[in-house]
Amino acid sequence: MWRAACIVIALFGACVETFSQGLAGLPVPEGADLTGSWVSQQWTEGGGPGGANDRRPYDFLGIPMSDAAKAWALSHSEERLSEPERQCGFYTPIYHAFGYGPMNLWREDEYQTGTAIAWVIGGFQDFKPQVMWMDGRPHPGEYAPHRIEGFTTGVWKDDVLVTTTTHMTQGLMHRRAPHSDRATLTMRFSRHGDILTVTGRVDDPVYLTAPLYVSKEWTPAPGGAPRNRAVPPCTITFEGISEGQVQRFLPGQNPNVDEMTKLWGIPVEAVRGGEETMYPEYRKKLKNTYVRPQRAYKHD
């Protein structure tokens, strides 16, 4: 009886030891925990009460736009968003880097090992869910189809998640600047307590003459938000533009070109953007052309 009891105890101990080693042998999750519902505070933007942004339809200061992008911007009308053919369009992932909407982040794990297959940015009213693959799969070939959400892979560099997005369709960047379907997006996600910093780099051989960098800070959303694995239904309605009408400005007819000059005295050549406007030294060039407005602009 004693011998049998010793055998049972020994087998039980071996099972416990084996089970413990199995748990200890699982891969440790990499990086920081980015899970949560985040909202961008837009601390790096000019804003009014409550941090509201004051984006203007023609303001490209600090964006290294090419001549092709400048021509595109001159013809762009904000009313194009009301065209029935565009009302249910979506923004590309470059939308996230500029902090336009909420960001709901979560991990998708492989159930047996617990390793992360992907990080996901949930969908919202005007952008689709973005899956950021973490399992080492390669990007598609050069001639693979492009999708509005592109194709994204990610790796951890210490506690910073670095993602690369390719194969996006043509879309819009900050301040209604365009990006082509050859653009690539690199984002870095780093968390410091309750502050999530997202730094983006946009490379575009068509509409940019240099990489465009942007950085935004995010904080937890009050009350959180559910995981949106799909975008909500979109209903097309009449918004003042009939079907088949293309909203654009003909050459020399864009009424918004001198708006920033009237409000703040910023010369038109600066508002048009360009690589030169990215650097602090550009202020020296404006020194003799800047005229302070007589009445400071006041938010409504």
C-alpha positions as CSV (number, residue, x, y, z in Angstrom):
1,M,0.0,0.0,0.0
2,W,2.8,2.4,0.9
3,R,4.6,1.5,-2.3
4,A,1.5,2.3,-4.3
5,A,1.0,5.6,-2.5
6,C,4.6,6.6,-3.3
7,I,4.1,5.8,-6.9
8,V,0.9,7.9,-7.1
9,I,2.6,10.8,-5.4
10,A,5.7,10.6,-7.7
11,L,3.5,10.5,-10.8
12,F,1.5,13.5,-9.6
13,G,4.6,15.5,-8.9
14,A,6.0,14.7,-12.3
15,C,2.7,15.8,-13.9
16,V,2.8,19.1,-12.0
17,E,6.4,19.6,-12.9
18,T,5.8,18.9,-16.6
19,F,2.7,21.2,-16.6
20,S,4.7,24.0,-15.0
21,Q,7.5,23.6,-17.5
22,G,4.9,23.7,-20.3
23,L,3.6,27.0,-19.1
24,A,7.1,28.4,-18.6
25,G,8.1,27.3,-22.1
26,L,5.4,29.4,-23.8
27,P,6.7,32.5,-25.6
28,V,6.5,35.7,-23.5
29,P,4.4,38.3,-25.2
30,E,6.5,41.0,-26.8
31,G,6.3,44.8,-26.4
32,A,3.9,46.9,-24.4
33,D,0.2,46.5,-24.0
34,L,-1.4,48.9,-26.5
35,T,-4.9,47.5,-26.0
36,G,-7.6,50.1,-25.5
37,S,-9.8,52.8,-26.9
38,W,-7.7,55.9,-27.6
39,V,-8.5,59.5,-28.7
40,S,-6.1,62.0,-30.1
41,Q,-5.8,65.2,-28.0
42,Q,-4.3,67.1,-31.0
43,W,-1.9,68.9,-28.6
44,T,0.4,69.6,-31.6
45,E,-2.3,71.3,-33.6
46,G,-3.5,74.9,-33.5
47,G,-6.9,74.7,-31.8
48,G,-9.5,76.6,-30.0
49,P,-11.6,75.9,-26.9
50,G,-11.5,72.2,-25.9
51,G,-8.6,71.5,-28.2
52,A,-10.7,71.8,-31.4
53,N,-8.7,71.9,-34.6
54,D,-8.7,74.8,-37.0
55,R,-7.9,73.1,-40.3
56,R,-8.5,75.2,-43.3
57,P,-9.3,73.8,-46.8
58,Y,-6.1,75.4,-48.3
59,D,-3.2,75.1,-45.8
60,F,-0.2,73.0,-46.8
61,L,2.5,74.7,-44.8
62,G,5.2,72.3,-43.8
63,I,4.2,69.5,-46.2
64,P,6.9,68.6,-48.9
65,M,4.4,68.6,-51.7
66,S,5.6,68.1,-55.3
67,D,4.4,70.2,-58.2
68,A,1.8,67.5,-59.0
69,A,0.4,67.6,-55.5
70,K,0.2,71.4,-55.6
71,A,-1.7,71.3,-58.8
72,W,-4.0,68.7,-57.3
73,A,-4.6,70.8,-54.2
74,L,-5.5,73.9,-56.3
75,S,-8.3,71.9,-58.0
76,H,-9.6,70.3,-54.9
77,S,-13.0,71.3,-53.5
78,E,-14.3,70.2,-50.1
79,E,-17.7,69.6,-51.7
80,R,-16.3,66.5,-53.4
81,L,-17.1,64.6,-50.1
82,S,-20.8,65.3,-50.7
83,E,-20.8,63.6,-54.1
84,P,-23.0,60.5,-53.9
85,E,-20.2,58.4,-55.5
86,R,-17.9,59.4,-52.6
87,Q,-20.1,59.6,-49.6
88,C,-19.3,55.9,-48.6
89,G,-15.6,56.1,-49.5
90,F,-13.0,55.5,-46.8
91,Y,-9.7,56.9,-45.7
92,T,-6.5,55.0,-45.9
93,P,-4.4,54.1,-42.8
94,I,-2.6,57.4,-43.3
95,Y,-5.7,58.8,-41.7
96,H,-4.6,57.3,-38.3
97,A,-1.2,59.0,-38.3
98,F,-2.8,62.4,-38.2
99,G,-5.2,61.6,-35.3
100,Y,-8.4,62.4,-37.1
101,G,-10.6,59.8,-35.4
102,P,-10.7,57.4,-32.4
103,M,-8.3,54.4,-32.4
104,N,-9.5,51.1,-30.9
105,L,-6.5,48.7,-30.6
106,W,-6.5,45.0,-29.6
107,R,-4.4,41.9,-30.1
108,E,-5.3,38.8,-32.0
109,D,-3.5,35.7,-30.5
110,E,-2.8,32.2,-31.7
111,Y,-4.8,30.2,-29.1
112,Q,-2.4,27.3,-28.5
113,T,0.8,29.3,-28.0
114,G,-0.5,32.6,-27.0
115,T,1.7,34.5,-29.5
116,A,0.3,37.5,-31.2
117,I,-0.8,36.9,-34.8
118,A,-1.7,40.6,-35.4
119,W,-2.6,43.9,-33.8
120,V,-5.8,45.4,-35.1
121,I,-7.1,49.0,-35.3
122,G,-10.9,48.7,-35.3
123,G,-13.1,50.3,-37.9
124,F,-14.9,53.6,-37.7
125,Q,-17.4,55.5,-39.7
126,D,-14.9,56.5,-42.4
127,F,-12.1,53.9,-42.2
128,K,-11.9,50.2,-42.4
129,P,-10.3,47.9,-39.8
130,Q,-6.5,47.7,-40.2
131,V,-4.9,44.4,-39.5
132,M,-1.2,44.7,-38.7
133,W,0.3,41.2,-39.1
134,M,2.9,40.1,-36.6
135,D,3.6,36.6,-37.8
136,G,6.3,37.3,-40.3
137,R,4.3,37.1,-43.5
138,P,5.8,39.0,-46.5
139,H,4.2,41.9,-48.3
140,P,2.5,41.2,-51.6
141,G,4.3,41.7,-54.9
142,E,4.6,45.0,-56.7
143,Y,1.6,44.2,-59.0
144,A,-0.7,42.8,-56.4
145,P,-4.1,44.5,-56.0
146,H,-4.3,47.6,-53.8
147,R,-6.9,48.0,-51.2
148,I,-8.2,51.0,-49.2
149,E,-6.7,49.6,-46.0
150,G,-3.5,48.5,-47.7
151,F,-1.4,45.6,-46.3
152,T,0.4,46.1,-43.0
153,T,3.1,44.1,-41.1
154,G,4.6,44.9,-37.7
155,V,7.6,44.1,-35.5
156,W,8.6,45.0,-32.0
157,K,11.7,47.1,-31.5
158,D,12.2,46.9,-27.7
159,D,8.8,48.2,-26.5
160,V,7.9,50.1,-29.6
161,L,5.6,48.6,-32.3
162,V,6.8,49.5,-35.8
163,T,4.4,48.9,-38.6
164,T,4.8,49.2,-42.4
165,T,1.8,49.7,-44.7
166,T,1.9,49.3,-48.5
167,H,-0.5,48.5,-51.3
168,M,-3.0,51.4,-50.4
169,T,-5.2,53.0,-52.9
170,Q,-4.9,56.7,-53.7
171,G,-6.3,58.8,-50.8
172,L,-6.1,62.0,-48.8
173,M,-3.6,63.1,-46.2
174,H,-3.7,65.9,-43.7
175,R,-5.3,69.2,-44.8
176,R,-6.7,67.5,-47.9
177,A,-3.3,66.9,-49.5
178,P,-3.2,63.8,-51.8
179,H,-1.2,60.7,-51.6
180,S,-0.8,58.2,-54.5
181,D,-1.2,54.4,-54.6
182,R,2.6,54.2,-54.5
183,A,2.8,55.7,-51.0
184,T,4.0,53.8,-48.0
185,L,3.3,54.4,-44.3
186,T,5.5,53.6,-41.4
187,M,4.0,54.0,-37.9
188,R,5.6,53.7,-34.4
189,F,3.4,53.0,-31.4
190,S,4.9,53.7,-28.0
191,R,3.1,53.8,-24.7
192,H,4.1,55.9,-21.6
193,G,1.5,55.3,-18.9
194,D,-1.8,56.6,-20.2
195,I,-0.3,58.4,-23.1
196,L,0.1,56.6,-26.5
197,T,2.4,58.3,-29.0
198,V,1.9,57.5,-32.6
199,T,4.6,58.7,-35.0
200,G,4.0,58.4,-38.7
201,R,6.3,58.7,-41.8
202,V,4.7,58.9,-45.3
203,D,6.9,58.3,-48.4
204,D,5.3,59.0,-51.8
205,P,7.3,59.3,-55.0
206,V,4.4,61.0,-56.8
207,Y,3.1,63.7,-54.4
208,L,6.0,64.2,-52.0
209,T,9.6,65.3,-52.6
210,A,10.7,64.2,-49.1
211,P,9.4,62.0,-46.3
212,L,6.6,63.6,-44.3
213,Y,6.7,63.0,-40.5
214,V,3.8,63.6,-38.1
215,S,3.4,62.7,-34.4
216,K,0.3,62.6,-32.3
217,E,-0.5,61.8,-28.6
218,W,-3.5,59.7,-27.6
219,T,-5.2,59.2,-24.2
220,P,-7.8,56.6,-23.1
221,A,-11.3,57.4,-24.4
222,P,-13.9,58.1,-21.7
223,G,-16.0,55.0,-21.3
224,G,-14.1,53.0,-23.9
225,A,-15.6,51.7,-27.1
226,P,-16.5,48.2,-28.4
227,R,-14.2,46.4,-30.8
228,N,-15.4,47.3,-34.3
229,R,-14.4,44.5,-36.5
230,A,-16.4,46.0,-39.4
231,V,-17.4,49.5,-40.3
232,P,-21.1,50.6,-39.7
233,P,-23.5,50.6,-42.6
234,C,-23.3,53.6,-44.9
235,T,-26.4,55.3,-46.4
236,I,-26.1,57.6,-49.4
237,T,-28.3,60.7,-49.2
238,F,-28.6,64.0,-51.0
239,E,-26.1,66.5,-49.6
240,G,-26.6,69.2,-52.2
241,I,-24.6,67.5,-55.0
242,S,-26.4,65.5,-57.7
243,E,-25.1,62.2,-59.0
244,G,-22.6,62.6,-61.8
245,Q,-21.4,66.1,-60.8
246,V,-17.6,66.3,-60.1
247,Q,-16.8,69.1,-57.7
248,R,-13.5,70.9,-58.5
249,F,-12.0,74.3,-59.1
250,L,-10.7,75.2,-62.6
251,P,-7.2,76.9,-62.8
252,G,-7.2,80.3,-61.0
253,Q,-10.7,79.8,-59.5
254,N,-9.9,78.3,-56.1
255,P,-11.4,80.9,-53.6
256,N,-9.5,79.5,-50.6
257,V,-5.9,80.2,-51.7
258,D,-5.6,83.5,-49.8
259,E,-7.6,82.6,-46.8
260,M,-4.6,82.0,-44.5
261,T,-3.1,85.3,-45.7
262,K,-6.3,87.2,-44.7
263,L,-6.5,85.5,-41.3
264,W,-2.9,85.4,-40.2
265,G,-0.9,87.3,-42.8
266,I,1.0,84.1,-43.9
267,P,2.2,84.6,-47.5
268,V,0.5,82.5,-50.2
269,E,3.8,80.9,-51.3
270,A,4.2,79.5,-47.8
271,V,0.6,78.2,-47.6
272,R,1.2,76.3,-50.8
273,G,3.7,74.1,-49.0
274,G,6.8,72.5,-50.4
275,E,9.9,70.9,-48.9
276,E,11.4,74.3,-48.1
277,T,8.6,75.1,-45.7
278,M,9.4,72.1,-43.5
279,Y,12.4,73.8,-41.8
280,P,12.7,76.6,-39.3
281,E,15.1,78.5,-41.5
282,Y,12.2,79.2,-43.8
283,R,11.1,81.9,-41.4
284,K,14.1,84.0,-42.5
285,K,12.7,83.9,-46.1
286,L,9.4,85.2,-44.9
287,K,10.8,87.9,-42.7
288,N,10.4,90.7,-45.3
289,T,7.1,89.5,-46.7
290,Y,5.1,88.7,-43.5
291,V,2.6,91.4,-42.5
292,R,0.9,91.0,-39.1
293,P,-2.9,91.3,-39.6
294,Q,-4.4,94.3,-37.9
295,R,-7.1,92.3,-36.2
296,A,-6.2,88.9,-34.7
297,Y,-8.3,86.0,-35.8
298,K,-10.9,84.9,-33.2
299,H,-12.5,81.5,-33.0
300,D,-16.2,81.4,-33.4
